[in-house]
Amino acid sequence: MDVKGMKLTAREFDQRWKAIDLLRQDPAIHGYPRDTPALSPMLDGHGWTGRPSMCHKSNIDPKYSPDGFCWTPEDDASGEWTPQGLTGSHDAQPGGTWNGKHVYLASWHSAGDRFSRISVVENTGSSTVYQHILLVDPYLDGAGANFRAVGDPSTGPSDQEQAVRPGGHADGIAWYGNKLFLATGHQIQVYDLRNLIRITENDSAEVGLHDGKATARYHNWALPMIGMYTNAPAGAKCTDTAPCLTSLSLDRTGADTLVTSEVAEKGGRPVVQWPLHAGDGLLDTDGADNHSGSAEAAAAWRVPIWKVQGAATDGTYWYFSGECPETAGTDDSDVPYCIHRALPGEEPHVLTKAPPLTQNLSFAPSSGRLWGINERAWSRKAGAQRVVFSLDPPA
């Protein structure tokens, strides 16, 4: 597929960095020194207790050695929060661990897309513990700074500090060094995990600085955005030169790239590779620095699978989550999804069935396993179904 004209443009990094610097000086903000290893304050074995097993039916072929973990029963069945994206320490650095631990990050959007969060999961194989972080958008406020929820509907073009409203439908996610990328619509939002904020006043639904206190809608942690890359205004039509960005994964098998795909009712939309710069962990742009200018797509292919929700590569094969051929076009959200596999330029085939409404995929070079996450919550017909899973694909 021709990538000419397919690009992502850096937006509003400088304003957010200025706001974050001011926030770090506010006595209500409990941040951490910049040399503190990213996420280390959270990786202490405390948090919500998940279940370190495939606690629900996965539909994955047993010959691929399925494994994984589950959320708490409350998150399993939540209608307020829906999981979408998955990444892990296998993406963050080539060795596959972070601070000596196997860590996984999942993205969630709230009902109405007014809030976004990520879960930080320590999974040992015998225990699963996790905590949630609310994603927030820092902004200049007079001589100071404040922050609001990513997805806050009060943010818009009339807001002088924010020329582009951040989308709140947290979808694809990829972890690259200290940086976290989150795809939604026509945006790839960027976060620096070293900017983690500890929230001590967690009994309020408010988000931001109020009356000398920092709050984040009942969350113990918040993480401010540092900037974004966009290819069209929010809500614009998905086109070949400006595809929608509904899934995200990382490819470290050659030159490091971010991989995006676009969901479409009957398929045919692009999967795209975007170049990364290992030095600063940002997209590799044509600007004087990588927080200005535009990044041009490195490669793209059309995917014929219906309702592609995730795409990842092991450097040889491509893997896609989407509808199974025999149930394509169904309205039944309890039927299995399928994981499809293909060589570049060849027709995909079904590798295995997967949990219903499987979303993003992530390949772990350190273990050779393919990871995935599904969004299907409890239903009267099938019960609880949300899992985070991995499988060992054939060579």
C-alpha positions in Angstrom: 0.0 0.0 0.0 1.3 3.5 -0.9 2.3 5.4 2.2 2.8 8.8 0.4 1.0 11.5 2.4 0.5 9.2 5.4 2.0 11.1 8.3 1.5 12.0 12.0 2.2 15.5 13.2 3.5 16.5 16.6 1.2 18.7 18.7 1.5 20.8 21.9 4.5 19.1 23.6 6.0 22.4 24.7 2.9 23.6 26.5 2.4 20.4 28.4 6.0 20.2 29.4 5.8 23.7 30.8 2.6 22.8 32.7 4.2 19.6 34.1 7.2 21.6 35.3 4.9 24.0 37.1 2.8 21.2 38.6 5.9 19.5 40.0 6.5 22.7 42.0 3.0 22.7 43.5 2.9 21.5 47.1 -0.3 19.6 46.4 1.5 17.4 43.8 3.3 14.4 45.1 5.7 13.5 42.2 9.0 11.7 42.2 12.6 12.7 41.3 13.3 12.4 37.6 15.9 9.7 38.3 13.4 7.5 40.1 12.9 4.4 37.9 9.6 4.7 36.1 6.6 3.1 37.9 8.9 1.8 40.7 6.7 3.5 43.4 3.8 1.3 42.2 5.7 -2.0 41.9 5.6 -2.9 45.6 3.3 -5.9 45.5 0.3 -4.0 46.7 -3.0 -3.3 44.9 -6.0 -5.1 43.7 -5.7 -8.9 43.7 -6.4 -10.4 40.3 -6.3 -14.1 39.4 -3.1 -15.6 37.9 -4.8 -18.0 35.6 -7.1 -18.3 32.6 -10.1 -18.1 34.9 -12.6 -18.0 32.0 -13.0 -20.0 28.8 -10.6 -18.5 26.2 -11.5 -20.6 23.1 -7.7 -20.8 22.3 -6.5 -24.1 20.8 -4.7 -26.0 23.7 -1.8 -26.9 21.4 -0.7 -23.3 21.7 -0.2 -23.5 25.5 -2.6 -20.7 26.5 -1.9 -18.8 29.7 -2.7 -15.5 31.3 -4.5 -13.8 34.1 -7.9 -12.2 35.1 -9.0 -9.0 36.8 -11.0 -8.8 40.0 -14.6 -9.8 39.8 -15.5 -6.1 39.9 -13.3 -5.1 37.0 -14.3 -8.4 35.2 -17.9 -7.3 35.1 -17.6 -3.5 35.1 -19.9 -1.6 32.7 -18.2 1.7 33.7 -14.7 0.7 32.5 -13.8 -1.3 29.4 -10.3 -2.7 28.7 -8.9 -2.1 25.2 -5.1 -2.1 24.8 -2.3 -4.2 26.2 1.5 -3.8 26.4 4.1 -5.0 28.8 7.7 -4.9 29.9 8.4 -7.2 26.9 7.8 -4.0 24.8 9.5 -1.6 27.2 12.9 -3.1 26.8 14.4 -6.0 25.0 15.2 -8.1 28.1 11.4 -8.4 28.7 11.3 -7.2 32.3 11.1 -3.9 34.1 13.0 -3.4 37.4 13.4 -7.2 37.3 9.6 -7.9 37.1 7.2 -9.0 34.4 4.9 -6.0 34.2 1.8 -5.5 32.0 -0.1 -2.3 31.2 -3.7 -2.3 30.0 -5.7 0.7 28.8 -9.4 1.3 29.7 -12.0 3.9 28.7 -15.0 4.9 30.7 -18.6 4.9 29.7 -19.1 8.0 27.5 -15.3 8.2 27.0 -15.0 11.0 29.6 -12.1 9.3 31.4 -9.2 7.1 30.5 -7.0 5.0 32.7 -4.3 2.4 32.6 -3.7 -0.6 34.9 -0.2 -1.5 36.0 0.0 -5.3 36.6 2.6 -7.3 38.4 2.1 -10.9 37.2 4.4 -13.6 38.5 2.5 -16.6 37.3 1.5 -17.4 40.8 0.1 -14.0 41.8 -1.5 -11.1 40.0 -1.6 -7.6 41.6 -2.5 -4.4 39.9 -3.3 -0.7 40.4 -5.0 1.9 38.2 -3.7 5.2 37.0 -6.0 8.0 35.8 -4.7 9.7 32.6 -4.8 13.4 32.8 -4.0 16.4 30.6 -1.9 19.2 32.1 -2.5 22.8 31.0 -1.2 26.3 31.8 -3.6 28.2 34.1 -2.6 31.8 34.4 0.8 31.9 36.1 0.4 28.3 37.2 -0.8 25.0 35.9 -3.6 22.5 36.5 -4.7 19.2 35.0 -8.0 17.7 33.9 -9.1 14.3 32.8 -8.2 13.1 29.3 -11.6 13.1 27.6 -12.9 16.0 29.6 -15.6 17.5 27.3 -14.7 21.0 28.5 -11.5 20.9 26.5 -11.9 22.0 22.9 -10.7 24.4 20.2 -12.0 27.4 22.1 -9.6 26.5 24.9 -6.5 28.6 24.3 -4.1 26.2 26.1 -5.3 23.2 24.1 -5.6 23.4 20.3 -6.6 19.8 20.0 -9.0 18.1 22.4 -7.5 14.7 23.6 -9.7 11.8 22.8 -11.0 9.8 25.8 -11.6 6.5 24.1 -8.3 4.9 25.3 -7.6 2.2 22.7 -4.3 0.8 21.6 -1.3 1.1 23.9 2.5 0.5 23.6 5.3 0.9 26.1 8.7 2.0 24.8 11.4 2.8 27.4 10.0 5.5 29.7 7.4 6.5 27.1 3.8 5.2 26.8 1.9 5.7 23.6 -1.9 5.5 23.5 -3.9 5.5 20.2 -7.4 6.8 19.9 -9.1 8.0 16.7 -6.7 10.2 14.8 -4.4 10.7 17.8 -1.4 8.9 19.3 -1.1 10.4 22.8 2.3 10.3 24.6 3.0 9.9 28.3 6.3 9.9 30.2 6.0 7.3 33.0 8.6 9.2 35.1 5.9 11.9 35.6 3.8 9.6 37.8 1.8 11.5 40.5 0.7 10.0 43.8 -2.8 11.2 44.8 -3.2 11.4 48.5 -6.8 12.8 48.4 -8.5 9.9 46.6 -12.1 10.3 48.0 -13.3 12.9 45.4 -14.8 12.5 41.9 -13.1 15.8 40.9 -10.0 15.8 38.7 -7.3 18.5 39.1 -6.1 21.0 41.7 -9.0 22.2 44.0 -8.6 24.1 47.3 -5.0 23.2 47.7 -5.6 19.5 47.0 -4.9 17.2 44.0 -7.6 14.7 43.1 -8.1 12.2 40.3 -11.6 10.8 40.5 -11.0 8.3 43.3 -7.7 7.1 41.8 -4.5 6.8 43.9 -2.3 7.7 40.9 -2.4 10.1 37.9 -0.2 10.4 34.8 0.0 13.6 32.7 0.2 13.5 28.9 3.3 15.2 27.4 2.0 15.6 23.9 0.4 13.9 21.0 0.7 13.1 17.3 -2.3 13.5 15.0 -3.2 12.9 11.4 -6.6 14.6 11.3 -9.0 16.5 13.6 -10.9 14.4 16.1 -14.0 12.9 14.6 -12.8 13.3 11.0 -13.4 10.6 8.4 -11.0 7.7 8.2 -9.1 7.9 4.9 -6.1 6.1 3.3 -3.8 9.0 4.0 -5.3 9.7 7.5 -6.4 6.3 8.8 -8.0 6.0 12.2 -5.7 4.6 14.9 -7.7 2.0 16.8 -5.0 -0.4 17.9 -1.3 -0.1 18.7 1.6 -2.4 19.2 5.4 -2.3 19.1 7.7 -4.0 16.6 11.3 -4.4 17.8 12.3 -7.0 15.2 14.0 -4.6 12.9 14.0 -0.8 13.0 11.8 0.0 16.0 8.3 1.0 14.9 4.8 1.5 16.3 2.1 -0.5 14.5 -1.4 0.8 14.1 -4.5 -0.7 12.6 -8.1 0.5 11.9 -11.3 -1.4 12.7 -13.8 -1.6 9.8 -17.0 -3.5 9.4 -15.8 -5.5 6.4 -12.1 -5.0 6.5 -9.8 -3.6 3.9 -8.3 -0.9 6.1 -4.6 -0.3 6.7 -2.1 -1.6 9.2 0.7 0.9 9.3 4.3 1.0 10.7 5.5 4.4 12.1 9.2 4.9 12.8 10.5 5.4 16.4 13.6 7.2 17.6 15.4 5.1 20.2 17.3 8.1 21.6 14.3 10.0 23.0 11.7 7.3 22.7 9.4 9.5 20.5 8.3 9.1 16.9 11.1 9.9 14.4 9.9 13.1 12.8 11.3 15.5 10.2 11.4 18.4 12.7 14.3 19.9 14.6 13.4 17.6 17.4 10.9 14.7 17.6 8.3 16.8 19.5 7.9 19.0 16.4 7.5 18.2 12.7 5.9 15.1 11.2 6.6 11.4 11.1 6.1 9.6 7.8 4.7 6.1 7.7 7.4 3.5 7.0 5.1 0.8 5.5 1.4 -0.1 5.2 -0.7 -3.0 4.1 -4.5 -3.5 3.7 -6.1 -6.1 6.0 -9.0 -8.1 4.6 -10.3 -9.3 8.0 -13.6 -8.0 9.2 -13.5 -5.8 12.3 -9.8 -6.0 13.0 -9.2 -4.9 16.6 -5.5 -5.6 17.0 -2.4 -6.2 15.0 1.1 -7.3 15.9 4.1 -8.9 14.2 6.9 -11.3 15.3 9.1 -10.1 12.4 8.0 -12.9 10.1 4.2 -13.3 10.5 1.5 -10.8 11.2 -1.2 -11.5 13.7 -4.7 -9.9 13.7 -7.6 -10.2 16.1 -11.0 -9.9 14.3 -14.2 -11.7 13.6 -14.1 -15.4 12.6 -15.1 -16.1 9.0 -18.1 -18.2 10.1 -19.6 -15.5 12.3 -18.4 -12.4 10.4 -21.1 -9.7 10.6 -22.9 -11.2 13.6 -24.5 -9.0 16.3 -23.8 -11.6 18.9 -21.0 -10.3 21.1 -20.6 -13.6 23.0 -19.3 -15.6 20.0 -15.5 -16.2 19.8 -13.2 -13.9 18.0 -10.4 -15.3 15.9 -6.6 -14.7 15.8 -5.6 -14.7 12.1 -2.0 -15.0 10.9 -0.4 -14.0 7.6 2.9 -13.4 5.8 3.1 -9.9 4.3 1.3 -9.8 1.0 -0.4 -13.2 1.5 -3.9 -14.0 2.5 -4.5 -14.5 6.3 -5.7 -17.7 7.8 -7.2 -18.5 11.2 -4.6 -19.6 13.7 -7.0 -20.1 16.6 -10.3 -18.9 18.1 -10.0 -16.4 20.9 -12.1 -14.8 23.6 -15.1 -12.8 22.4 -14.4 -9.2 21.4 -10.6 -9.7 21.6 -9.0 -6.3 21.2 -5.3 -5.4 21.0 -2.4 -7.8 20.5 1.2 -7.6 21.6 4.1 -9.9 20.6 6.8 -10.5 23.3 10.2 -11.2 21.6 11.8 -12.2 24.9 9.4 -15.2 25.3 8.1 -15.7 21.7 4.5 -15.4 23.0 1.6 -13.5 21.6 -0.4 -11.5 24.2 -4.0 -10.2 23.9 -6.8 -8.7 25.9 -10.6 -8.8 25.4 -13.3 -6.4 26.5 -16.4 -8.6 26.8 -17.9 -8.1 30.3 -20.3 -10.3 32.1 -23.4 -11.3 30.2 -26.5 -13.2 31.2 -25.9 -15.6 28.4 -22.2 -16.5 29.0 -21.3 -15.1 32.4 -17.9 -13.4 33.0 -15.5 -13.5 30.0 -12.7 -10.9 30.4 -9.2 -12.2 30.3 -5.6 -11.2 29.5 -4.1 -14.1 27.6 -1.0 -15.3 25.8 -0.2 -18.2 23.5 2.8 -19.8 21.9 2.3 -19.6 18.1 4.0 -22.1 15.8 7.2 -21.2 14.1 
